[in-house]
Amino acid sequence: MVITKNYKQWKCLHYSWDSVNHFIEDFSWRPGVHSIRFQDMNLEVDIMLSGLQPDPSLVRLPVLFSGAISKRGTKAGPFFSGLKIASTFEFPMISIADPLLDSKPELSLGWYTGGTEDRLVEALSNLLGSVSACLNVELLLTGGSGGGFAALNLSRELADRASVFVWNPQTDIYNYGERHVKEYLRQVFSFAHATLDRSDWKVYCRPRTNRILATNVLVRDLLKFPKKLLYLQNRTDWHFDTHLRPLWKLSSNADLIAGLNAIDEDHVIAVHDFASGHDPLDPDLIGSVIKELAYGEKSLGDVFNQEWLLERERHYRPIARG
């Protein structure tokens, strides 16, 4: 199945650039979709610039990665997230579409790993690093669930050039829902149905895929890599034990508790009833946090503390499942 990208759905200007250098050399904040070619990687990345023109008061430029595309069916990309939040809360933002979803239309989630030959993570690191240097601003890598995985994965490359804000992210693709993972392995690595029907399919596939690209972010001290990190985790989400706990153990010897878990004043993990299970967070909560991180210079410990959690309890009570 081939689905042609539909740029008209975004009802904005569309710019095409034949290289990152071309994009950066002629850079100005032009709201709209920008398609950037990486000739040596046979890759095209679509990004959306939205919101206000960055000004000197901007401390961190939000960069948003999308999670799974709900009820994808025959929907055509590129897929961008966060545009309404950026407009409502009035901050500039770069939203990045996952090119894997354009080349593999059977997928609804690709975690921004790229394919076996396109070196997407390297391409995104080069692009975002160039934008950061051009604007002389730190990046704020942002996303939830699969988009949170992408933000954490890019933080390995960008390190202290970026801060991170994620909620309920995956940290190991193999430990996500089996149906999604097997479809990803079929589409990206061409594993046969018979291989994925084996009882030991994870044991067989994992070393073969990890020789090619990263399918997890379980790296020692990864939570300390970004300049600042705020990680929000729904307390009742199965990701708490399956995805957060293994990553936490690689960065801290302390117990992981419901409430605030601070590695230091600028690397904070909050486990709380932000929403039920793996439900997404309230958009107003996401927008207010991004706005604070984009323009605030205080340490995270000064802003996201016990009083902040109590305020969330009053204003963002999760809706119980029926």
PASEBA-1860 file (N, C-alpha, C; in nm, 3 decimals):
! residues 322
1> MVITKNYK> 0.084/-0.120/0.000/0.000/0.000/0.000/0.088/0.125/0.000 ~ 0.059/0.216/-0.091/0.131/0.342/-0.100/0.033/0.457/-0.077 ~ 0.067/0.545/0.017/-0.017/0.662/0.044/0.067/0.787/0.021 ~ 0.022/0.871/-0.071/0.094/0.994/-0.101/0.073/1.095/0.011 ~ 0.178/1.164/0.050/0.167/1.263/0.156/0.070/1.374/0.115 ~ -0.005/1.421/0.213/-0.106/1.523/0.189/-0.069/1.650/0.267 ~ 0.001/1.741/0.202/0.041/1.865/0.268/-0.074/1.964/0.279 ~ -0.172/1.951/0.189/-0.282/2.049/0.187/-0.367/2.043/0.314
9> QWKCLHYS> -0.365/1.929/0.383/-0.448/1.914/0.503/-0.410/2.016/0.611 ~ -0.287/2.069/0.606/-0.241/2.160/0.710/-0.273/2.305/0.679 ~ -0.318/2.332/0.558/-0.366/2.466/0.521/-0.266/2.575/0.560 ~ -0.144/2.556/0.517/-0.039/2.654/0.545/0.064/2.649/0.432 ~ 0.159/2.739/0.435/0.264/2.740/0.334/0.353/2.617/0.348 ~ 0.404/2.571/0.234/0.491/2.454/0.230/0.621/2.491/0.160 ~ 0.732/2.473/0.231/0.864/2.506/0.178/0.944/2.377/0.159 ~ 1.025/2.373/0.055/1.111/2.257/0.030/1.257/2.302/0.027
17> WDSVNHFI> 1.343/2.223/0.091/1.486/2.255/0.102/1.565/2.132/0.060 ~ 1.670/2.155/-0.018/1.745/2.041/-0.069/1.853/1.992/0.026 ~ 1.872/2.062/0.140/1.969/2.018/0.239/1.947/2.096/0.368 ~ 2.005/2.044/0.477/2.001/2.117/0.605/2.075/2.249/0.592 ~ 2.188/2.247/0.522/2.265/2.371/0.505/2.182/2.479/0.436 ~ 2.110/2.439/0.332/2.024/2.533/0.260/1.917/2.590/0.354 ~ 1.856/2.503/0.434/1.752/2.543/0.528/1.808/2.642/0.631 ~ 1.926/2.615/0.684/1.985/2.698/0.788/2.039/2.829/0.731
25> EDFSWRPG> 2.103/2.823/0.614/2.161/2.944/0.556/2.055/3.049/0.526 ~ 1.935/3.005/0.493/1.828/3.099/0.460/1.721/3.100/0.570 ~ 1.763/3.066/0.693/1.664/3.045/0.799/1.603/3.175/0.847 ~ 1.471/3.173/0.858/1.394/3.271/0.933/1.270/3.197/0.980 ~ 1.201/3.251/1.081/1.088/3.180/1.139/0.968/3.194/1.045 ~ 0.959/3.103/0.948/0.849/3.102/0.852/0.748/2.996/0.895 ~ 0.637/3.035/0.959/0.538/2.934/0.997/0.492/2.856/0.875 ~ 0.478/2.726/0.892/0.437/2.639/0.783/0.515/2.508/0.788
33> VHSIRFQD> 0.493/2.427/0.686/0.562/2.298/0.675/0.691/2.318/0.596 ~ 0.799/2.259/0.645/0.929/2.263/0.578/0.974/2.120/0.553 ~ 0.995/2.086/0.427/1.043/1.954/0.389/1.193/1.965/0.359 ~ 1.273/1.890/0.432/1.419/1.903/0.424/1.479/1.771/0.378 ~ 1.556/1.778/0.272/1.618/1.659/0.215/1.754/1.633/0.280 ~ 1.783/1.506/0.300/1.915/1.460/0.343/1.965/1.369/0.231 ~ 2.038/1.430/0.137/2.073/1.360/0.014/2.154/1.233/0.040 ~ 2.249/1.241/0.132/2.337/1.126/0.155/2.267/1.014/0.231
41> MNLEVDIM> 2.148/1.041/0.283/2.073/0.940/0.358/1.948/0.894/0.285 ~ 1.922/0.953/0.168/1.800/0.922/0.093/1.678/0.939/0.183 ~ 1.668/1.056/0.244/1.569/1.080/0.348/1.514/1.221/0.334 ~ 1.384/1.235/0.361/1.321/1.366/0.369/1.248/1.377/0.501 ~ 1.271/1.486/0.573/1.206/1.509/0.702/1.115/1.629/0.691 ~ 0.991/1.613/0.736/0.894/1.722/0.738/0.883/1.777/0.879 ~ 0.897/1.910/0.892/0.877/1.974/1.020/0.777/2.088/1.003 ~ 0.711/2.122/1.110/0.617/2.234/1.110/0.667/2.340/1.207
49> LSGLQPDP> 0.687/2.462/1.158/0.715/2.575/1.245/0.582/2.643/1.275 ~ 0.552/2.662/1.402/0.425/2.723/1.439/0.444/2.814/1.559 ~ 0.345/2.899/1.581/0.347/2.987/1.696/0.427/3.113/1.673 ~ 0.460/3.179/1.782/0.524/3.309/1.779/0.667/3.302/1.728 ~ 0.713/3.412/1.674/0.854/3.428/1.639/0.937/3.419/1.768 ~ 1.039/3.333/1.773/1.124/3.329/1.892/1.185/3.465/1.921 ~ 1.185/3.504/2.049/1.243/3.633/2.087/1.343/3.610/2.200 ~ 1.415/3.715/2.242/1.520/3.696/2.344/1.472/3.640/2.477
57> SLVRLPVL> 1.341/3.649/2.505/1.291/3.595/2.632/1.276/3.443/2.628 ~ 1.286/3.384/2.508/1.274/3.238/2.496/1.402/3.171/2.546 ~ 1.386/3.085/2.644/1.500/3.013/2.701/1.520/2.879/2.630 ~ 1.408/2.812/2.599/1.414/2.680/2.534/1.309/2.673/2.424 ~ 1.348/2.629/2.308/1.256/2.616/2.195/1.191/2.477/2.198 ~ 1.058/2.470/2.218/0.992/2.339/2.220/1.000/2.267/2.085 ~ 1.033/2.139/2.092/1.037/2.050/1.975/0.950/1.930/2.009 ~ 0.842/1.910/1.936/0.745/1.809/1.975/0.744/1.689/1.881
65> FSGAISKR> 0.746/1.570/1.943/0.740/1.443/1.870/0.605/1.377/1.898 ~ 0.548/1.315/1.797/0.414/1.257/1.807/0.419/1.114/1.857 ~ 0.310/1.074/1.924/0.291/0.935/1.961/0.217/0.862/1.850 ~ 0.145/0.757/1.888/0.074/0.676/1.789/-0.037/0.756/1.722 ~ -0.060/0.729/1.594/-0.168/0.792/1.518/-0.295/0.711/1.540 ~ -0.394/0.773/1.602/-0.517/0.703/1.635/-0.597/0.670/1.509 ~ -0.643/0.546/1.499/-0.728/0.502/1.387/-0.670/0.547/1.253 ~ -0.546/0.509/1.229/-0.480/0.560/1.109/-0.551/0.521/0.981
73> GTKAGPFF> -0.579/0.393/0.962/-0.645/0.350/0.839/-0.568/0.396/0.717 ~ -0.635/0.474/0.632/-0.572/0.525/0.510/-0.532/0.673/0.525 ~ -0.523/0.722/0.646/-0.482/0.861/0.667/-0.343/0.884/0.609 ~ -0.324/0.997/0.544/-0.194/1.032/0.484/-0.123/1.133/0.573 ~ 0.008/1.118/0.584/0.089/1.214/0.656/0.121/1.334/0.569 ~ 0.211/1.419/0.614/0.283/1.408/0.741/0.193/1.435/0.861 ~ 0.229/1.375/0.976/0.152/1.388/1.098/0.226/1.477/1.197 ~ 0.160/1.583/1.239/0.219/1.676/1.336/0.129/1.684/1.460
81> SGLKIAST> 0.190/1.706/1.575/0.115/1.719/1.700/0.151/1.850/1.770 ~ 0.061/1.890/1.860/0.090/2.003/1.949/0.058/2.140/1.896 ~ 0.004/2.149/1.773/-0.017/2.280/1.712/-0.119/2.363/1.789 ~ -0.227/2.299/1.834/-0.329/2.372/1.909/-0.274/2.422/2.042 ~ -0.194/2.340/2.107/-0.135/2.380/2.236/-0.043/2.500/2.217 ~ 0.039/2.497/2.112/0.131/2.608/2.087/0.055/2.736/2.061 ~ -0.058/2.724/1.988/-0.139/2.842/1.959/-0.208/2.894/2.085 ~ -0.264/2.804/2.165/-0.337/2.844/2.285/-0.245/2.910/2.387
89> FEFPMISI> -0.127/2.851/2.407/-0.036/2.901/2.510/0.069/2.998/2.456 ~ 0.063/3.024/2.327/0.143/3.128/2.264/0.294/3.110/2.286 ~ 0.345/3.001/2.233/0.489/2.983/2.229/0.528/2.926/2.092 ~ 0.650/2.953/2.047/0.696/2.896/1.920/0.724/2.747/1.938 ~ 0.709/2.671/1.832/0.731/2.527/1.843/0.771/2.469/1.709 ~ 0.856/2.369/1.714/0.884/2.285/1.598/0.819/2.150/1.623 ~ 0.728/2.111/1.536/0.668/1.979/1.543/0.728/1.894/1.430 ~ 0.769/1.774/1.464/0.839/1.688/1.368/0.752/1.568/1.333
97> ADPLLDSK> 0.735/1.544/1.205/0.662/1.427/1.157/0.760/1.310/1.145 ~ 0.712/1.191/1.179/0.796/1.072/1.169/0.794/1.022/1.024 ~ 0.905/1.032/0.952/0.905/0.989/0.811/0.879/0.840/0.793 ~ 0.902/0.761/0.897/0.877/0.618/0.886/0.729/0.590/0.860 ~ 0.641/0.676/0.911/0.497/0.656/0.891/0.455/0.690/0.748 ~ 0.538/0.765/0.676/0.510/0.793/0.535/0.560/0.680/0.445 ~ 0.674/0.624/0.478/0.729/0.516/0.397/0.666/0.381/0.431 ~ 0.607/0.371/0.551/0.544/0.247/0.595/0.401/0.278/0.641
105> PELSLGWY> 0.309/0.297/0.548/0.174/0.343/0.585/0.094/0.241/0.666 ~ 0.143/0.117/0.678/0.075/0.021/0.765/0.099/0.050/0.912 ~ 0.200/0.132/0.942/0.235/0.161/1.081/0.156/0.281/1.133 ~ 0.119/0.275/1.260/0.061/0.391/1.328/0.159/0.451/1.429 ~ 0.271/0.381/1.451/0.372/0.426/1.547/0.508/0.376/1.501 ~ 0.605/0.468/1.493/0.739/0.429/1.448/0.850/0.470/1.542 ~ 0.817/0.542/1.649/0.913/0.582/1.752/1.030/0.668/1.700 ~ 1.021/0.715/1.576/1.127/0.799/1.516/1.262/0.726/1.513
113> TGGTEDRL> 1.260/0.595/1.501/1.387/0.523/1.488/1.440/0.529/1.347 ~ 1.352/0.552/1.249/1.392/0.543/1.111/1.397/0.398/1.066 ~ 1.438/0.380/0.941/1.452/0.247/0.885/1.592/0.193/0.903 ~ 1.620/0.085/0.835/1.748/0.017/0.854/1.865/0.088/0.786 ~ 1.837/0.183/0.696/1.945/0.246/0.621/1.941/0.398/0.620 ~ 1.835/0.462/0.675/1.823/0.606/0.655/1.886/0.692/0.765 ~ 1.928/0.633/0.879/1.999/0.707/0.986/1.919/0.830/1.031 ~ 1.791/0.805/1.061/1.702/0.915/1.096/1.746/0.987/1.223
121> VEALSNLL> 1.786/0.915/1.325/1.825/0.979/1.451/1.943/1.073/1.429 ~ 2.039/1.029/1.348/2.153/1.115/1.315/2.106/1.239/1.239 ~ 2.014/1.219/1.146/1.962/1.332/1.067/1.891/1.433/1.157 ~ 1.805/1.386/1.246/1.733/1.476/1.335/1.827/1.548/1.430 ~ 1.929/1.478/1.477/2.027/1.541/1.565/2.101/1.653/1.492 ~ 2.140/1.629/1.367/2.209/1.733/1.288/2.117/1.852/1.263 ~ 1.992/1.823/1.227/1.896/1.930/1.198/1.870/2.014/1.322 ~ 1.835/1.950/1.433/1.799/2.024/1.553/1.920/2.094/1.614
129> GSVSACLN> 2.036/2.032/1.608/2.156/2.098/1.655/2.187/2.223/1.575 ~ 2.163/2.217/1.444/2.185/2.333/1.358/2.086/2.445/1.390 ~ 1.960/2.410/1.413/1.859/2.511/1.449/1.895/2.576/1.583 ~ 1.936/2.495/1.679/1.976/2.547/1.810/2.090/2.647/1.798 ~ 2.190/2.612/1.718/2.305/2.702/1.700/2.265/2.828/1.626 ~ 2.178/2.814/1.525/2.136/2.929/1.445/2.059/3.030/1.530 ~ 1.970/2.981/1.615/1.888/3.069/1.699/1.953/3.100/1.833 ~ 2.064/3.032/1.861/2.133/3.048/1.989/2.036/3.024/2.105
137> VELLLTGG> 1.965/2.911/2.098/1.868/2.878/2.201/1.876/2.729/2.230 ~ 1.854/2.694/2.354/1.847/2.555/2.396/1.718/2.494/2.340 ~ 1.718/2.364/2.318/1.600/2.293/2.271/1.525/2.231/2.389 ~ 1.394/2.214/2.373/1.313/2.142/2.470/1.246/2.026/2.398 ~ 1.306/1.909/2.407/1.255/1.789/2.339/1.135/1.738/2.417 ~ 1.021/1.726/2.348/0.894/1.705/2.416/0.812/1.596/2.348 ~ 0.745/1.512/2.428/0.655/1.413/2.370/0.604/1.317/2.474 ~ 0.493/1.252/2.443/0.436/1.152/2.530/0.432/1.017/2.462
145> SGGGFAAL> 0.438/0.911/2.541/0.429/0.774/2.492/0.540/0.747/2.388 ~ 0.505/0.715/2.263/0.609/0.692/2.161/0.687/0.817/2.128 ~ 0.622/0.935/2.137/0.694/1.060/2.117/0.791/1.087/2.230 ~ 0.757/1.041/2.350/0.849/1.053/2.462/0.973/0.967/2.443 ~ 0.956/0.848/2.385/1.072/0.765/2.351/1.165/0.841/2.258 ~ 1.108/0.906/2.156/1.189/0.980/2.059/1.266/1.093/2.127 ~ 1.199/1.165/2.217/1.265/1.275/2.287/1.382/1.225/2.371 ~ 1.361/1.115/2.443/1.470/1.058/2.524/1.582/1.006/2.435
153> NLSRELAD> 1.546/0.944/2.324/1.647/0.889/2.234/1.733/1.000/2.173 ~ 1.669/1.111/2.132/1.745/1.224/2.076/1.831/1.292/2.182 ~ 1.790/1.284/2.308/1.870/1.347/2.414/2.006/1.282/2.428 ~ 2.019/1.157/2.383/2.151/1.092/2.385/2.247/1.162/2.291 ~ 2.194/1.211/2.179/2.278/1.277/2.079/2.301/1.424/2.112 ~ 2.198/1.491/2.163/2.205/1.636/2.182/2.255/1.675/2.321 ~ 2.244/1.584/2.417/2.298/1.603/2.552/2.261/1.740/2.609 ~ 2.362/1.820/2.651/2.331/1.945/2.721/2.289/2.059/2.629
161> RASVFVWN> 2.275/2.031/2.499/2.214/2.131/2.409/2.062/2.128/2.418 ~ 2.009/2.032/2.495/1.864/2.015/2.501/1.820/1.979/2.642 ~ 1.701/2.023/2.676/1.629/1.974/2.792/1.516/1.885/2.742 ~ 1.454/1.811/2.834/1.354/1.711/2.795/1.232/1.723/2.885 ~ 1.115/1.720/2.824/0.988/1.707/2.895/0.910/1.594/2.830 ~ 0.886/1.486/2.905/0.814/1.370/2.852/0.709/1.325/2.952 ~ 0.608/1.253/2.900/0.506/1.196/2.987/0.473/1.056/2.938 ~ 0.474/0.961/3.031/0.440/0.820/3.005/0.513/0.764/2.883
169> PQTDIYNY> 0.643/0.786/2.871/0.712/0.738/2.750/0.743/0.589/2.756 ~ 0.755/0.529/2.639/0.819/0.398/2.633/0.970/0.417/2.646 ~ 1.034/0.321/2.707/1.181/0.322/2.714/1.241/0.200/2.646 ~ 1.158/0.104/2.611/1.202/-0.016/2.539/1.089/-0.056/2.445 ~ 1.113/-0.042/2.316/1.009/-0.071/2.216/0.957/-0.214/2.230 ~ 1.047/-0.307/2.260/1.006/-0.447/2.270/0.906/-0.472/2.383 ~ 0.900/-0.382/2.478/0.807/-0.399/2.590/0.681/-0.315/2.575 ~ 0.650/-0.275/2.452/0.523/-0.209/2.426/0.422/-0.317/2.383
177> GERHVKEY> 0.304/-0.276/2.339/0.201/-0.372/2.299/0.248/-0.464/2.188 ~ 0.226/-0.593/2.205/0.281/-0.693/2.113/0.239/-0.669/1.968 ~ 0.113/-0.634/1.947/0.065/-0.613/1.810/0.143/-0.502/1.741 ~ 0.161/-0.389/1.810/0.234/-0.276/1.752/0.381/-0.313/1.726 ~ 0.440/-0.383/1.821/0.582/-0.416/1.809/0.606/-0.512/1.693 ~ 0.523/-0.614/1.681/0.541/-0.711/1.573/0.519/-0.647/1.436 ~ 0.421/-0.557/1.426/0.400/-0.489/1.298/0.521/-0.401/1.264 ~ 0.575/-0.335/1.364/0.697/-0.255/1.346/0.813/-0.343/1.297
185> LRQVFSFA> 0.831/-0.457/1.358/0.941/-0.547/1.319/0.920/-0.602/1.178 ~ 0.795/-0.629/1.141/0.767/-0.676/1.005/0.798/-0.568/0.903 ~ 0.751/-0.448/0.930/0.763/-0.340/0.832/0.905/-0.285/0.822 ~ 0.974/-0.272/0.933/1.106/-0.207/0.933/1.218/-0.306/0.906 ~ 1.207/-0.425/0.966/1.317/-0.523/0.956/1.284/-0.644/0.870 ~ 1.162/-0.647/0.815/1.119/-0.755/0.724/1.124/-0.893/0.788 ~ 1.097/-0.901/0.918/1.087/-1.032/0.981/0.962/-1.103/0.929 ~ 0.975/-1.232/0.905/0.863/-1.311/0.854/0.763/-1.339/0.966
193> HATLDRSD> 0.639/-1.366/0.925/0.535/-1.400/1.022/0.577/-1.521/1.106 ~ 0.640/-1.618/1.043/0.681/-1.739/1.115/0.782/-1.706/1.225 ~ 0.871/-1.613/1.196/0.969/-1.572/1.297/0.901/-1.506/1.415 ~ 0.805/-1.419/1.387/0.737/-1.345/1.493/0.634/-1.430/1.566 ~ 0.602/-1.548/1.512/0.513/-1.641/1.580/0.587/-1.732/1.677 ~ 0.720/-1.727/1.673/0.798/-1.809/1.766/0.772/-1.766/1.910 ~ 0.778/-1.860/2.003/0.758/-1.825/2.144/0.871/-1.737/2.196 ~ 0.988/-1.749/2.134/1.104/-1.670/2.178/1.135/-1.556/2.081
201> WKVYCRPR> 1.031/-1.498/2.020/1.053/-1.397/1.915/1.133/-1.278/1.964 ~ 1.112/-1.236/2.089/1.189/-1.122/2.140/1.337/-1.157/2.153 ~ 1.364/-1.275/2.206/1.502/-1.319/2.223/1.572/-1.329/2.089 ~ 1.500/-1.378/1.988/1.558/-1.394/1.855/1.578/-1.259/1.786 ~ 1.478/-1.171/1.792/1.481/-1.047/1.714/1.567/-0.938/1.776 ~ 1.565/-0.926/1.908/1.627/-0.811/1.973/1.774/-0.791/1.934 ~ 1.862/-0.892/1.945/2.002/-0.868/1.908/2.020/-0.834/1.761 ~ 1.933/-0.884/1.676/1.944/-0.858/1.532/1.903/-0.715/1.497
209> TNRILATN> 1.803/-0.662/1.568/1.762/-0.524/1.541/1.856/-0.424/1.607 ~ 1.902/-0.456/1.727/1.985/-0.360/1.801/2.124/-0.344/1.742 ~ 2.163/-0.434/1.652/2.289/-0.413/1.579/2.274/-0.303/1.475 ~ 2.150/-0.270/1.441/2.123/-0.175/1.333/2.080/-0.039/1.387 ~ 1.989/-0.039/1.482/1.942/0.088/1.541/1.892/0.062/1.683 ~ 1.880/0.168/1.759/1.843/0.157/1.900/1.693/0.137/1.915 ~ 1.654/0.029/1.985/1.513/0.006/2.014/1.484/0.027/2.163 ~ 1.581/0.078/2.237/1.556/0.115/2.376/1.646/0.231/2.414
217> VLVRDLLK> 1.611/0.295/2.524/1.692/0.405/2.577/1.744/0.369/2.716 ~ 1.759/0.240/2.740/1.804/0.192/2.871/1.956/0.203/2.879 ~ 2.000/0.325/2.900/2.142/0.360/2.904/2.172/0.416/3.043 ~ 2.283/0.376/3.101/2.317/0.424/3.234/2.323/0.577/3.238 ~ 2.255/0.633/3.334/2.251/0.778/3.360/2.185/0.858/3.248 ~ 2.106/0.792/3.163/2.038/0.866/3.056/1.953/0.980/3.112 ~ 1.891/0.960/3.227/1.806/1.064/3.284/1.885/1.189/3.322 ~ 2.017/1.177/3.326/2.102/1.292/3.358/2.161/1.357/3.232
225> FPKKLLYL> 2.142/1.296/3.116/2.202/1.348/2.993/2.153/1.487/2.957 ~ 2.019/1.510/2.958/1.971/1.643/2.918/2.012/1.749/3.020 ~ 2.013/1.873/2.975/2.044/1.983/3.066/1.944/1.987/3.181 ~ 1.815/1.975/3.146/1.710/1.960/3.245/1.616/1.851/3.196 ~ 1.550/1.784/3.290/1.457/1.679/3.253/1.338/1.679/3.347 ~ 1.218/1.683/3.290/1.094/1.664/3.365/1.020/1.547/3.302 ~ 0.997/1.443/3.381/0.939/1.317/3.335/0.813/1.296/3.419 ~ 0.696/1.304/3.356/0.570/1.282/3.425/0.518/1.143/3.394
233> QNRTDWHF> 0.480/1.071/3.499/0.434/0.934/3.481/0.303/0.913/3.555 ~ 0.200/0.869/3.482/0.075/0.832/3.548/0.100/0.716/3.644 ~ 0.054/0.732/3.767/0.082/0.630/3.869/0.022/0.495/3.835 ~ -0.097/0.493/3.772/-0.165/0.367/3.744/-0.136/0.312/3.604 ~ -0.045/0.372/3.534/-0.005/0.327/3.400/0.090/0.208/3.413 ~ 0.068/0.103/3.332/0.159/-0.011/3.336/0.301/0.027/3.296 ~ 0.317/0.142/3.231/0.451/0.191/3.197/0.535/0.221/3.321 ~ 0.469/0.245/3.434/0.543/0.277/3.557/0.645/0.168/3.589
241> DTHLRPLW> 0.599/0.043/3.592/0.688/-0.068/3.624/0.769/-0.116/3.504 ~ 0.706/-0.118/3.387/0.769/-0.180/3.270/0.868/-0.088/3.200 ~ 0.843/0.043/3.203/0.928/0.135/3.128/1.006/0.234/3.216 ~ 0.939/0.295/3.314/1.010/0.391/3.399/1.106/0.323/3.495 ~ 1.061/0.220/3.564/1.144/0.162/3.670/1.280/0.113/3.619 ~ 1.288/0.039/3.506/1.421/-0.003/3.458/1.512/0.115/3.425 ~ 1.456/0.223/3.370/1.538/0.340/3.338/1.583/0.411/3.465 ~ 1.493/0.422/3.562/1.528/0.486/3.689/1.645/0.414/3.757
249> KLSSNADL> 1.643/0.281/3.755/1.749/0.204/3.821/1.885/0.227/3.759 ~ 1.888/0.274/3.635/2.016/0.302/3.568/2.069/0.441/3.603 ~ 1.990/0.519/3.676/2.032/0.655/3.710/2.031/0.683/3.860 ~ 1.970/0.596/3.939/1.959/0.623/4.082/1.948/0.492/4.161 ~ 2.004/0.493/4.281/1.991/0.379/4.372/1.874/0.397/4.468 ~ 1.809/0.513/4.461/1.696/0.540/4.551/1.572/0.463/4.505 ~ 1.480/0.443/4.598/1.353/0.381/4.563/1.272/0.476/4.475 ~ 1.202/0.419/4.379/1.111/0.498/4.295/0.974/0.498/4.363
257> IAGLNAID> 0.923/0.616/4.393/0.802/0.627/4.472/0.694/0.706/4.398 ~ 0.569/0.692/4.443/0.463/0.779/4.398/0.489/0.917/4.458 ~ 0.487/1.019/4.373/0.524/1.154/4.417/0.645/1.202/4.339 ~ 0.727/1.282/4.402/0.844/1.339/4.336/0.968/1.253/4.358 ~ 1.041/1.230/4.250/1.167/1.157/4.254/1.271/1.246/4.188 ~ 1.357/1.309/4.265/1.454/1.404/4.211/1.593/1.343/4.212 ~ 1.652/1.335/4.093/1.794/1.297/4.086/1.877/1.413/4.136 ~ 1.840/1.533/4.094/1.894/1.658/4.146/1.789/1.765/4.115
265> EDHVIAVH> 1.820/1.891/4.140/1.718/1.995/4.128/1.673/2.019/3.984 ~ 1.747/1.968/3.885/1.710/1.990/3.746/1.676/1.863/3.671 ~ 1.663/1.752/3.742/1.625/1.625/3.679/1.523/1.558/3.770 ~ 1.395/1.576/3.734/1.284/1.542/3.823/1.188/1.447/3.754 ~ 1.149/1.341/3.827/1.049/1.246/3.779/0.932/1.254/3.876 ~ 0.814/1.283/3.825/0.693/1.293/3.907/0.598/1.180/3.872 ~ 0.567/1.096/3.969/0.472/0.986/3.953/0.345/1.026/4.026 ~ 0.235/1.038/3.952/0.116/1.098/4.011/-0.006/1.057/3.929
273> DFASGHDP> -0.124/1.083/3.981/-0.247/1.056/3.907/-0.279/1.170/3.811 ~ -0.188/1.192/3.716/-0.214/1.295/3.615/-0.331/1.257/3.526 ~ -0.344/1.128/3.498/-0.455/1.072/3.421/-0.464/0.925/3.457 ~ -0.566/0.858/3.409/-0.585/0.717/3.441/-0.507/0.628/3.345 ~ -0.442/0.527/3.398/-0.371/0.431/3.314/-0.274/0.500/3.219 ~ -0.281/0.459/3.092/-0.194/0.519/2.991/-0.265/0.630/2.914 ~ -0.373/0.682/2.970/-0.443/0.793/2.906/-0.350/0.914/2.894 ~ -0.366/0.994/2.789/-0.282/1.114/2.775/-0.314/1.216/2.882
281> LDPDLIGS> -0.219/1.305/2.906/-0.237/1.412/3.003/-0.330/1.518/2.948 ~ -0.388/1.596/3.038/-0.472/1.708/2.998/-0.390/1.804/2.913 ~ -0.439/1.845/2.795/-0.363/1.937/2.710/-0.327/2.068/2.780 ~ -0.414/2.116/2.870/-0.382/2.239/2.943/-0.264/2.219/3.036 ~ -0.253/2.102/3.095/-0.138/2.072/3.179/-0.011/2.069/3.095 ~ -0.017/2.000/2.981/0.099/1.993/2.892/0.141/2.133/2.847 ~ 0.043/2.212/2.804/0.073/2.346/2.755/0.133/2.435/2.862 ~ 0.079/2.428/2.983/0.132/2.514/3.090/0.273/2.474/3.129
289> VIKELAYG> 0.302/2.344/3.127/0.438/2.299/3.160/0.536/2.342/3.051 ~ 0.498/2.322/2.924/0.586/2.365/2.815/0.614/2.515/2.823 ~ 0.509/2.593/2.849/0.527/2.739/2.858/0.624/2.775/2.971 ~ 0.610/2.710/3.085/0.701/2.736/3.198/0.844/2.700/3.162 ~ 0.862/2.584/3.098/0.998/2.541/3.063/1.056/2.625/2.950 ~ 0.972/2.671/2.859/1.021/2.750/2.745/1.071/2.886/2.788 ~ 1.005/2.946/2.887/1.039/3.083/2.925/1.094/3.097/3.067 ~ 1.088/2.991/3.146/1.135/3.000/3.283/1.281/2.963/3.299
297> EKSLGDVF> 1.349/3.027/3.392/1.491/3.000/3.415/1.517/2.939/3.551 ~ 1.412/2.919/3.634/1.432/2.859/3.765/1.469/2.712/3.752 ~ 1.527/2.657/3.858/1.553/2.514/3.858/1.420/2.440/3.861 ~ 1.418/2.318/3.809/1.294/2.242/3.808/1.245/2.215/3.949 ~ 1.338/2.194/4.041/1.301/2.169/4.179/1.228/2.285/4.242 ~ 1.254/2.407/4.195/1.186/2.525/4.249/1.043/2.537/4.197 ~ 1.017/2.480/4.079/0.886/2.495/4.015/0.800/2.370/4.033 ~ 0.859/2.255/4.003/0.784/2.131/4.004/0.813/2.057/4.135
305> NQEWLLER> 0.744/2.099/4.238/0.767/2.049/4.373/0.636/1.994/4.430 ~ 0.636/1.967/4.561/0.518/1.907/4.622/0.396/1.998/4.611 ~ 0.417/2.128/4.622/0.305/2.221/4.608/0.245/2.214/4.466 ~ 0.333/2.199/4.368/0.287/2.187/4.229/0.202/2.061/4.212 ~ 0.245/1.949/4.273/0.167/1.827/4.265/0.030/1.843/4.330 ~ 0.025/1.911/4.443/-0.102/1.935/4.510/-0.194/2.020/4.423 ~ -0.136/2.115/4.352/-0.215/2.198/4.261/-0.272/2.113/4.149 ~ -0.193/2.019/4.097/-0.243/1.928/3.994/-0.359/1.846/4.046
313> ERHYRPIA> -0.350/1.805/4.174/-0.457/1.726/4.235/-0.589/1.802/4.234 ~ -0.580/1.933/4.252/-0.701/2.015/4.257/-0.758/2.041/4.117 ~ -0.670/2.058/4.019/-0.716/2.106/3.888/-0.719/2.001/3.779 ~ -0.645/1.892/3.795/-0.637/1.793/3.687/-0.666/1.653/3.740 ~ -0.779/1.638/3.806/-0.814/1.506/3.857/-0.847/1.414/3.738 ~ -0.788/1.294/3.736/-0.818/1.204/3.625/-0.962/1.155/3.630 ~ -1.016/1.129/3.513/-1.151/1.075/3.503/-1.143/0.923/3.512 ~ -1.214/0.868/3.607/-1.208/0.722/3.627/-1.267/0.652/3.505
321> RG> -1.208/0.540/3.471/-1.259/0.460/3.360/-1.393/0.397/3.401 ~ -1.484/0.385/3.304/-1.612/0.322/3.333/-1.605/0.170/3.334
END
